[in-house]
Amino acid sequence: MQSIRVLVPLCLTCLLVACSGDNAEKAATGAVSKAVELAKGAATGASKGVEEGRKASTSVDGAVIVSSGDELTAALTGAVLTATNDASTQLAQVTMGFANDGAAPVRVTDLSQGNHVTGLDGEGYACTTLHPGDEFTVPAKAKLKVDLSFHCADKALATVRLYDVEYAVTR
């Protein structure tokens, strides 16, 4: 990232010295565009590298790492256990239960990033997710309750989505 901070002004200076007017604007636009593209690619690559490295190596506690809907449904069974709506605060409190029948703990990761936890009302409108934890771990051959909160305006919560797996809220 530090090299980009040096590279962009250097490239802009070189391009602008040789150009004027519209050409300078086009050159500057192109240089900045490429620098932003490079920075985004590097950040995305680093994020993917961390995720792949985390999955490829064994965690300290031997946990299976889950970071997608397919992995979630393969490793855990989940359901909404309870859901309450407070009309005065427009908050929905949900307790989900996850069962792990496997011999290793299962760690569900990256929940607070990329809208991986979403509450939906009966019409499919997304509710605002309030402070989801980034991860939780279900011990081997055990169950775990996970509490989530959503702000749903004037509608009742109907579905909770983790990654792309939807869990119905029953009343």
Buried (B, 14 or more C-beta within 10 A) or exposed (E): EEEEEEBBEEBBEEBBEEBEEEEBEEBBEEBEEEBEEBBEEEEEEEEEEEBEEBBEEEBEEEBBBBBBBEBBBEBBEBEBBEBEBEEEEBBBBBEBBBBBEBEBBBBBBBBBEEEBBBBBBEEEEEBEBBEBEEBBBBEBEEBBEBEBBBBBEEBBBBBBBBBEBEBEBEE
